[in-house]
Amino acid sequence: MIATLEETPSLQRAGYGSVVASLEGISKNYGEVRALRNVNFTVGAGQVVALLGPNGAGKTTAVKLLLGLLQPSSGKARVFGGDPTNPQKRMRTGAMLQVGRVPETLRVREHIDLFSSYYPRPLPLEEVLAAAGLEKLRDRKFGDLSGGQRQRTLFALAICGDPDLLFLDEPTVGLDVEARRALWEEIRRLVERGKTVLLTTHYLQEADALADRIAVINQGAIIAEGTPAEIKAQTSGKRVRCVTTLGLASLLQIPGVIDAKQDREAVEIRTSEAEPVVRALLARDASLSGLEITSAGLEDAFLALTQDNGENDNRRN
């Protein structure tokens, strides 16, 4: 069962590790716009926690509150048991954000040297370059880097201080498949060393591959929280894809069919149980072909959660 907003404190008692970062009854307003609404959210030590949500859901606001870059309208943001703006707490955090700029005339190694100087026990330069895949780009000016190379440099700046808590905001945007997988492996290595990672991403496959826990935020509120398997279980059932002469209206008449839609030359059917639906399809259409059956994934669950939440809010309004 997925842990909801009210149940989140029970996660701390269930052995999910000590809490290194938390939002406690947080609300944040920008004028008349309410970005966060009474949010309770925790990040356990030694975990990768993914914070997922549509654009404008409140993810960036939540991260900025934990980094001490914003102050809440009400509630408390805490990191390592204290105020995120405390210099000693900041020494233990690193962040890779999609906002802000770094000087384009400095070379990669110069940026890393500069950021490393802010920390008491930074990682060696060579180790940082290797972790970010920047060995051959060490003397390249930041302004001469491609988008993916800039992302890897920003990742290097986030980890160079050897932080205990790492904030990664859309870390693999602009990376090719090989570079993305390499960064995933580096994140796993960090966690193996006891580090904690709070990840925001629009790549749901990334969250599924990396996260120990996922929190889904929509319209300023946490609407679901659990392991990837628990989140995916929110949308139970299967997807059946096939080429058939049956129309959508006929498909929807088949017992067990929840939804059906056209997908280019094929149709995609959502069902709670695939086997009886497939038998009915074969009985009604001897020419049926291209049959594929897949389990509902994280994307299905994410869409179901956020769409249902939006529809419920609209009904309340």
C-alpha positions as CSV (number, residue, x, y, z in Angstrom):
1,M,0.0,0.0,0.0
2,I,1.3,3.5,-0.8
3,A,2.0,5.8,2.0
4,T,0.1,9.0,1.8
5,L,0.8,12.4,3.2
6,E,-0.8,11.7,6.6
7,E,1.1,8.4,6.9
8,T,4.6,9.6,6.1
9,P,5.8,9.9,9.8
10,S,5.2,6.1,10.1
11,L,7.9,5.5,7.5
12,Q,10.5,6.8,10.0
13,R,9.4,4.2,12.5
14,A,9.4,1.4,10.0
15,G,13.2,1.3,9.6
16,Y,13.8,3.4,6.6
17,G,16.9,5.0,8.1
18,S,17.4,8.2,9.9
19,V,15.9,11.3,8.4
20,V,18.5,13.7,6.8
21,A,16.1,16.2,5.2
22,S,12.4,17.0,5.8
23,L,9.6,19.4,5.1
24,E,7.3,19.6,8.1
25,G,3.9,21.1,7.5
26,I,5.3,23.3,4.8
27,S,3.3,25.8,2.9
28,K,4.8,28.3,0.5
29,N,3.0,31.2,-1.2
30,Y,4.1,33.4,-4.0
31,G,1.7,36.3,-3.6
32,E,-1.7,34.8,-4.2
33,V,-0.2,31.6,-5.7
34,R,0.1,28.7,-3.3
35,A,3.0,26.6,-4.5
36,L,3.0,24.1,-1.6
37,R,0.1,23.1,0.7
38,N,0.9,21.7,4.1
39,V,3.6,19.3,2.8
40,N,5.2,16.6,5.0
41,F,8.1,14.9,3.3
42,T,11.2,13.1,4.5
43,V,14.4,11.8,2.9
44,G,16.0,8.9,4.7
45,A,19.8,8.4,5.0
46,G,21.5,6.3,2.4
47,Q,18.6,6.4,0.0
48,V,17.8,7.7,-3.5
49,V,14.4,9.5,-3.2
50,A,12.8,10.7,-6.4
51,L,10.4,13.6,-6.2
52,L,8.1,13.4,-9.3
53,G,5.4,15.7,-10.6
54,P,4.2,17.7,-13.6
55,N,5.6,21.1,-14.4
56,G,4.5,23.6,-11.8
57,A,3.7,20.9,-9.3
58,G,6.0,22.3,-6.6
59,K,9.2,20.2,-7.0
60,T,11.6,23.1,-7.5
61,T,10.1,25.0,-4.6
62,A,10.5,22.0,-2.3
63,V,14.1,21.6,-3.3
64,K,14.9,25.3,-2.8
65,L,13.3,25.2,0.6
66,L,15.6,22.3,1.6
67,L,18.6,24.1,0.2
68,G,17.7,27.2,2.2
69,L,17.3,29.3,-0.9
70,L,13.7,30.0,0.0
71,Q,11.9,30.5,3.3
72,P,8.5,28.8,3.9
73,S,5.3,30.8,4.5
74,S,4.6,28.3,7.3
75,G,6.1,25.1,8.6
76,K,9.8,24.0,8.9
77,A,12.4,22.8,6.5
78,R,15.2,20.8,8.1
79,V,18.5,19.3,6.9
80,F,20.5,17.1,9.2
81,G,18.2,18.2,12.0
82,G,18.7,21.9,11.6
83,D,18.2,25.0,9.6
84,P,19.2,24.5,5.9
85,T,20.8,28.0,5.9
86,N,23.2,27.0,8.7
87,P,26.7,27.0,7.2
88,Q,27.7,23.8,8.9
89,K,24.6,22.0,7.3
90,R,25.4,23.5,3.9
91,M,28.9,22.1,4.1
92,R,27.3,18.7,4.0
93,T,25.1,19.3,0.9
94,G,25.7,19.5,-2.8
95,A,23.3,20.6,-5.5
96,M,22.9,20.4,-9.2
97,L,20.2,22.8,-10.2
98,Q,18.7,23.9,-13.5
99,V,18.8,27.5,-12.5
100,G,21.7,29.8,-12.1
101,R,24.8,30.4,-14.2
102,V,28.5,29.7,-13.9
103,P,31.3,31.8,-15.6
104,E,31.8,30.6,-19.2
105,T,35.4,31.7,-19.4
106,L,36.7,29.4,-16.6
107,R,38.0,26.0,-17.6
108,V,36.4,22.8,-16.2
109,R,39.2,22.1,-13.8
110,E,39.1,25.7,-12.6
111,H,35.4,25.5,-11.8
112,I,36.0,22.3,-9.8
113,D,39.0,23.8,-8.0
114,L,36.9,26.9,-7.1
115,F,33.9,24.9,-5.8
116,S,36.1,22.4,-3.9
117,S,37.6,25.4,-2.0
118,Y,34.2,25.9,-0.4
119,Y,34.3,22.5,1.4
120,P,36.6,21.4,4.3
121,R,37.3,17.9,2.8
122,P,36.7,17.9,-1.0
123,L,37.4,15.0,-3.3
124,P,40.6,15.0,-5.3
125,L,40.3,16.7,-8.7
126,E,41.1,13.5,-10.6
127,E,38.4,11.6,-8.8
128,V,35.8,14.2,-9.6
129,L,36.8,14.4,-13.2
130,A,36.6,10.6,-13.5
131,A,33.2,10.4,-11.8
132,A,31.7,12.9,-14.2
133,G,33.5,11.6,-17.3
134,L,35.4,14.9,-17.8
135,E,39.0,13.7,-18.0
136,K,39.4,14.8,-21.6
137,L,37.6,18.1,-21.0
138,R,39.5,19.3,-18.0
139,D,41.1,22.2,-19.9
140,R,38.0,23.1,-21.9
141,K,36.3,26.4,-21.2
142,F,32.7,26.0,-19.9
143,G,31.4,28.3,-22.6
144,D,32.8,25.9,-25.3
145,L,31.0,22.8,-23.9
146,S,28.0,21.1,-25.4
147,G,24.8,20.9,-23.4
148,G,25.5,17.4,-22.2
149,Q,29.1,18.3,-21.3
150,R,27.8,21.2,-19.3
151,Q,25.5,18.9,-17.4
152,R,28.4,16.6,-16.5
153,T,30.4,19.6,-15.3
154,L,27.5,20.7,-13.1
155,F,27.3,17.2,-11.7
156,A,31.0,17.4,-10.9
157,L,30.5,20.7,-9.1
158,A,27.7,19.1,-7.0
159,I,29.8,16.2,-5.9
160,C,33.3,17.8,-5.6
161,G,32.8,18.6,-1.9
162,D,32.0,15.0,-1.1
163,P,28.6,16.0,0.3
164,D,26.5,13.6,2.5
165,L,23.3,14.9,0.9
166,L,23.1,15.5,-2.9
167,F,20.3,17.4,-4.6
168,L,20.0,16.5,-8.3
169,D,17.5,18.5,-10.3
170,E,17.0,16.9,-13.8
171,P,20.6,15.7,-13.9
172,T,20.5,13.9,-17.2
173,V,18.8,16.5,-19.4
174,G,20.8,16.7,-22.6
175,L,22.8,13.5,-22.0
176,D,23.0,10.7,-24.6
177,V,22.0,7.2,-23.6
178,E,25.6,6.2,-22.8
179,A,26.3,9.3,-20.6
180,R,23.0,8.9,-18.8
181,R,23.7,5.3,-17.9
182,A,27.2,6.3,-16.7
183,L,25.8,8.9,-14.5
184,W,23.3,6.4,-13.1
185,E,26.1,4.2,-12.1
186,E,27.9,7.0,-10.4
187,I,24.8,7.8,-8.4
188,R,24.6,4.2,-7.3
189,R,28.3,4.3,-6.3
190,L,27.6,7.4,-4.2
191,V,24.8,5.7,-2.4
192,E,27.0,2.6,-1.8
193,R,29.4,5.0,0.0
194,G,26.5,6.0,2.3
195,K,25.5,9.2,0.5
196,T,21.8,10.3,0.2
197,V,20.3,11.6,-3.0
198,L,17.1,13.6,-3.7
199,L,16.4,13.4,-7.4
200,T,13.9,15.3,-9.5
201,T,13.4,14.1,-13.0
202,H,11.0,13.9,-15.9
203,Y,12.5,10.6,-17.0
204,L,10.3,8.1,-15.2
205,Q,12.6,5.3,-16.3
206,E,15.3,7.1,-14.4
207,A,13.3,7.2,-11.2
208,D,12.3,3.6,-11.6
209,A,16.0,2.5,-12.1
210,L,17.5,4.6,-9.3
211,A,15.0,5.4,-6.6
212,D,14.5,3.5,-3.3
213,R,11.4,5.6,-2.7
214,I,9.3,7.9,-4.9
215,A,7.1,10.8,-3.8
216,V,4.6,12.2,-6.3
217,I,3.7,15.8,-5.9
218,N,0.9,17.6,-7.8
219,Q,-0.7,21.0,-7.3
220,G,1.5,21.7,-4.3
221,A,0.7,18.5,-2.3
222,I,2.3,15.1,-1.9
223,I,-0.4,12.7,-3.3
224,A,1.5,9.4,-3.0
225,E,4.7,7.9,-1.7
226,G,6.2,4.5,-1.7
227,T,8.7,2.2,-3.4
228,P,8.7,2.1,-7.2
229,A,6.8,-1.2,-7.0
230,E,4.2,0.3,-4.6
231,I,3.7,3.3,-6.9
232,K,3.3,1.1,-10.0
233,A,0.8,-1.1,-8.1
234,Q,-1.4,2.0,-8.0
235,T,-2.3,1.2,-11.6
236,S,-2.8,-2.5,-11.6
237,G,-3.4,-4.5,-14.7
238,K,-2.0,-5.0,-18.2
239,R,-1.8,-3.3,-21.5
240,V,-2.7,-5.3,-24.6
241,R,-1.6,-3.9,-28.0
242,C,-2.7,-5.5,-31.2
243,V,-3.9,-4.9,-34.8
244,T,-7.6,-5.7,-35.1
245,T,-10.6,-5.1,-37.3
246,L,-12.7,-4.4,-34.2
247,G,-13.6,-0.8,-33.6
248,L,-13.1,1.0,-30.2
249,A,-16.8,0.8,-29.4
250,S,-16.7,-3.0,-29.8
251,L,-13.5,-3.4,-27.8
252,L,-15.0,-1.4,-24.9
253,Q,-17.8,-3.9,-24.7
254,I,-15.5,-6.8,-23.9
255,P,-15.6,-7.7,-20.2
256,G,-12.5,-6.6,-18.4
257,V,-11.5,-3.8,-20.8
258,I,-11.0,-0.6,-18.9
259,D,-10.0,1.6,-21.8
260,A,-9.1,1.4,-25.4
261,K,-7.4,3.8,-27.8
262,Q,-6.0,3.9,-31.3
263,D,-2.2,3.8,-31.5
264,R,-1.2,4.3,-35.2
265,E,-2.2,1.1,-37.0
266,A,-2.9,-0.8,-33.8
267,V,-5.1,-0.4,-30.7
268,E,-3.9,-0.3,-27.1
269,I,-6.2,-1.8,-24.5
270,R,-6.0,-1.4,-20.7
271,T,-7.4,-4.2,-18.7
272,S,-7.2,-5.7,-15.2
273,E,-6.7,-9.2,-16.6
274,A,-5.1,-9.8,-20.0
275,E,-5.9,-13.5,-20.5
276,P,-9.7,-13.4,-20.8
277,V,-9.5,-10.2,-22.9
278,V,-7.1,-11.8,-25.3
279,R,-9.3,-14.9,-25.6
280,A,-12.3,-12.7,-26.4
281,L,-10.3,-10.8,-29.0
282,L,-9.2,-14.0,-30.8
283,A,-12.7,-15.3,-30.7
284,R,-14.1,-12.1,-32.3
285,D,-11.3,-11.4,-34.8
286,A,-9.6,-14.3,-36.5
287,S,-7.3,-11.9,-38.3
288,L,-5.9,-10.4,-35.1
289,S,-2.1,-9.8,-35.2
290,G,0.8,-8.0,-33.6
291,L,-0.3,-9.1,-30.1
292,E,1.8,-7.6,-27.3
293,I,1.0,-7.8,-23.5
294,T,2.9,-5.6,-21.0
295,S,2.5,-4.7,-17.3
296,A,1.4,-1.3,-16.3
297,G,4.6,0.8,-15.6
298,L,5.6,3.8,-13.6
299,E,4.4,6.2,-16.4
300,D,0.9,4.7,-16.2
301,A,0.8,5.0,-12.4
302,F,2.2,8.6,-12.6
303,L,-0.4,9.7,-15.2
304,A,-3.2,8.0,-13.2
305,L,-2.2,9.6,-10.0
306,T,-1.7,13.1,-11.3
307,Q,-4.8,13.1,-13.6
308,D,-7.0,11.7,-10.9
309,N,-5.8,14.2,-8.4
310,G,-6.4,17.1,-10.9
311,E,-9.9,15.8,-11.7
312,N,-10.7,15.5,-7.9
313,D,-9.5,19.0,-7.3
314,N,-11.6,20.3,-10.2
315,R,-14.7,18.6,-8.8
316,R,-14.1,20.2,-5.4
317,N,-13.7,23.6,-7.0
